[in-house]
Amino acid sequence: MKFSLFSKSESQSVIDLFKSVFSASEGEAEGQVIADFVSNLITTTKPQDLIGCIAEENEVFVGCIFFSRFTVPSGTTAFILSPVAVSTNVQGTGIGQKLIQYGLDYLSSQNVNLVFTYGNPSYYSKTGFAKINENIVKAPYPLSQPIGWLAQSLDGKKIEAIAGPTQCVEALNNPDLW
Ligand SMILES: CC(C)(COP(=O)(O)OP(=O)(O)OC[C@H]1O[C@@H](n2cnc3c(N)ncnc32)[C@H](O)[C@@H]1OP(=O)(O)O)[C@@H](O)C(=O)NCCC(=O)NCCS
């Protein structure tokens, strides 16, 4: 298994991966929604605000994750993990966790302090994420599943309460995603 950082020339393969994985797990319509979201994320996010990571086996992409900049009022450097996909035929073999850990190690090397995600706590807790109350850090939109608001510190410091609104990148600026 090879892990690497995403580059823009790989956009179409990555969009196809998300489309096929989510079509298989959530149906064709959701596959198209996520493909459009990933395409939007790649095209509208400034390069310094987007970090993608790819898992590859025998030159075939089998996993992809994206982190995009998450602006918090304290000025702490933060990113949010979304979305994540592992090829249907190799799910459950540890690729997702290894890929997330690869991404977290990279963010840490870039002096990122905080990482957020919004998803299934039982899955993301395997890579260090824990529930975070909105009294500590607010989500940019009302959360339909507040239990899925998750974060972890990468600098060893406890996550302190940060007052005020937060901001995600344009592609995530859609209340339906929250
Ligand atoms: C969710 C996903 C990224 C996980 O990646 P993966 O490589 O299959 O998972 P891993 O092999 O790293 O981890 C397997 C463990 O996670 C658990 N797990 C896998 N998918 C899960 C999910 N959707 N929810 C909760 N737990 C999950 C498994 O039960 C297993 O637990 P165990 O180790 O205690 O047995 C992958 O299955 C996937 O792409 N699913 C479809 C798309 C999706 O739901 N993406 C996430 C939302 S953006």
The ligand as an SDF file (V2000), in Angstrom:
LIG
                    3D

 48 50  0  0  0  0  0  0  0  0999 V2000
  -16.2050    4.4340    6.2890 C   0  0  0  0  0  0  0  0  0  0  0  0
  -14.9390    3.9860    5.5430 C   0  0  0  0  0  0  0  0  0  0  0  0
  -14.1630    5.1920    5.0660 C   0  0  0  0  0  0  0  0  0  0  0  0
  -14.0760    3.1780    6.5290 C   0  0  0  0  0  0  0  0  0  0  0  0
  -12.8740    2.7850    5.9140 O   0  0  0  0  0  0  0  0  0  0  0  0
  -12.4000    1.2660    5.9780 P   0  0  0  0  0  0  0  0  0  0  0  0
  -11.0670    1.1710    5.3580 O   0  0  0  0  0  0  0  0  0  0  0  0
  -13.4850    0.4210    5.4150 O   0  0  0  0  0  0  0  0  0  0  0  0
  -12.3460    1.0290    7.5560 O   0  0  0  0  0  0  0  0  0  0  0  0
  -11.1210    0.4180    8.3880 P   0  0  0  0  0  0  0  0  0  0  0  0
  -10.7890   -0.9310    7.8010 O   0  0  0  0  0  0  0  0  0  0  0  0
  -10.0580    1.4080    8.5430 O   0  0  0  0  0  0  0  0  0  0  0  0
  -11.7770    0.2320    9.8220 O   0  0  0  0  0  0  0  0  0  0  0  0
  -12.6060   -0.8570   10.0500 C   0  0  0  0  0  0  0  0  0  0  0  0
  -13.3120   -0.6520   11.3600 C   0  0  0  0  0  0  0  0  0  0  0  0
  -14.1630    0.4830   11.2680 O   0  0  0  0  0  0  0  0  0  0  0  0
  -15.5110    0.0830   11.4000 C   0  0  0  0  0  0  0  0  0  0  0  0
  -16.2650    0.8320   10.3880 N   0  0  0  0  0  0  0  0  0  0  0  0
  -16.1030    0.8150    9.0580 C   0  0  0  0  0  0  0  0  0  0  0  0
  -17.0000    1.6300    8.4680 N   0  0  0  0  0  0  0  0  0  0  0  0
  -17.7290    2.1680    9.4640 C   0  0  0  0  0  0  0  0  0  0  0  0
  -18.8060    3.0800    9.5010 C   0  0  0  0  0  0  0  0  0  0  0  0
  -19.3510    3.6280    8.3850 N   0  0  0  0  0  0  0  0  0  0  0  0
  -19.2940    3.3990   10.7000 N   0  0  0  0  0  0  0  0  0  0  0  0
  -18.7870    2.8660   11.8420 C   0  0  0  0  0  0  0  0  0  0  0  0
  -17.7750    1.9950   11.8680 N   0  0  0  0  0  0  0  0  0  0  0  0
  -17.2590    1.6440   10.6960 C   0  0  0  0  0  0  0  0  0  0  0  0
  -15.5390   -1.3940   11.1390 C   0  0  0  0  0  0  0  0  0  0  0  0
  -16.5940   -1.9900   11.8260 O   0  0  0  0  0  0  0  0  0  0  0  0
  -14.1910   -1.8290   11.6970 C   0  0  0  0  0  0  0  0  0  0  0  0
  -14.2290   -1.9000   13.1160 O   0  0  0  0  0  0  0  0  0  0  0  0
  -13.3520   -2.9980   13.9250 P   0  0  0  0  0  0  0  0  0  0  0  0
  -11.9180   -2.6910   13.5830 O   0  0  0  0  0  0  0  0  0  0  0  0
  -13.6910   -2.7030   15.3560 O   0  0  0  0  0  0  0  0  0  0  0  0
  -13.7900   -4.3040   13.4200 O   0  0  0  0  0  0  0  0  0  0  0  0
  -15.2680    3.0750    4.3230 C   0  0  0  0  0  0  0  0  0  0  0  0
  -15.8910    1.8990    4.7740 O   0  0  0  0  0  0  0  0  0  0  0  0
  -16.1190    3.7650    3.2730 C   0  0  0  0  0  0  0  0  0  0  0  0
  -15.5830    4.3750    2.3520 O   0  0  0  0  0  0  0  0  0  0  0  0
  -17.4670    3.6420    3.3860 N   0  0  0  0  0  0  0  0  0  0  0  0
  -18.3830    4.2440    2.4390 C   0  0  0  0  0  0  0  0  0  0  0  0
  -18.3000    5.7500    2.4140 C   0  0  0  0  0  0  0  0  0  0  0  0
  -18.4630    6.3970    3.7930 C   0  0  0  0  0  0  0  0  0  0  0  0
  -19.3660    6.0450    4.5610 O   0  0  0  0  0  0  0  0  0  0  0  0
  -17.5620    7.3550    4.1150 N   0  0  0  0  0  0  0  0  0  0  0  0
  -17.5450    8.0070    5.3970 C   0  0  0  0  0  0  0  0  0  0  0  0
  -18.3590    9.2380    5.4280 C   0  0  0  0  0  0  0  0  0  0  0  0
  -17.5860   10.6000    4.5940 S   0  0  0  0  0  0  0  0  0  0  0  0
  1  2  1  0
  2  3  1  0
  2  4  1  0
  2 36  1  0
  4  5  1  0
  5  6  1  0
  6  7  2  0
  6  8  1  0
  6  9  1  0
  9 10  1  0
 10 11  2  0
 10 12  1  0
 10 13  1  0
 13 14  1  0
 14 15  1  0
 15 16  1  0
 15 30  1  0
 16 17  1  0
 17 18  1  0
 17 28  1  0
 18 19  1  0
 18 27  1  0
 19 20  2  0
 20 21  1  0
 21 22  1  0
 21 27  2  0
 22 23  1  0
 22 24  2  0
 24 25  1  0
 25 26  2  0
 26 27  1  0
 28 29  1  0
 28 30  1  0
 30 31  1  0
 31 32  1  0
 32 33  2  0
 32 34  1  0
 32 35  1  0
 36 37  1  0
 36 38  1  0
 38 39  2  0
 38 40  1  0
 40 41  1  0
 41 42  1  0
 42 43  1  0
 43 44  2  0
 43 45  1  0
 45 46  1  0
 46 47  1  0
 47 48  1  0
M  END
$$$$
